[in-house]
């Protein structure tokens, strides 16, 4: 069923109409996927691991925010809760937020 998507349209009235779908698939595969992953890997290997983890962890937040701004996507309650969990996890990981009971093991072992 997908073979027809990758072949040019036989009954197309112009060259551009005939190759519209195959060109779009190729563009998405090459530039939209392969090139962006290569660029991301190249940049992230030069960053400290903490910065890289923050960037990768906040990617869903940026995607949601840009979708809301650029495409008018509606952000629901589940999106807000999920985003809050990501932010809380980052804050705990960076040591900026301490959860209840966190660090009790350290105090108990030092006494």
Residue, then its C-alpha position, 0 to 999 in steps of 0.5 A: x500500500x505504501x509503494x504508491x506513495x513513493x512513486x511519481x503520480x502517473x496521471x499528474x499534469x505537471x512534473x511538480x505534481x507528480x513528484x510532490x509526495x515522493x519529494x516530501x517523504x525524502x525531505x522529511x526523511x533526510x532533512x527533518x530526521x537524519x540531519x537534525x539528529x546528526x546536528x543534535x548529536x554533534x552539538x550535544x557531545x560538546x556540552x557538559x552532561x548536565x546541560x545536555x540533560x536539561x536540553x533533552x529533558x525540556x524538549x517536550x516543553x519547547x515543542x508544546x510551547x511552540x505548537x501553541x504559539x505557532x499552530x494554535x495548539x490547545x494546551x490541556x490539563x494533562x499537558x500542564x501536569x506533565x510539564x510540571x512533572x518535567x520541571x519538578x524532576x529537573x529541579x530535583x535533579x539540579x538540587x534546587x528542590x528537595x523532596x520530603x524525606x530526601x537526604x534523611x539517609x545522609x543525616x542518619x549515616x553521619x550520626 
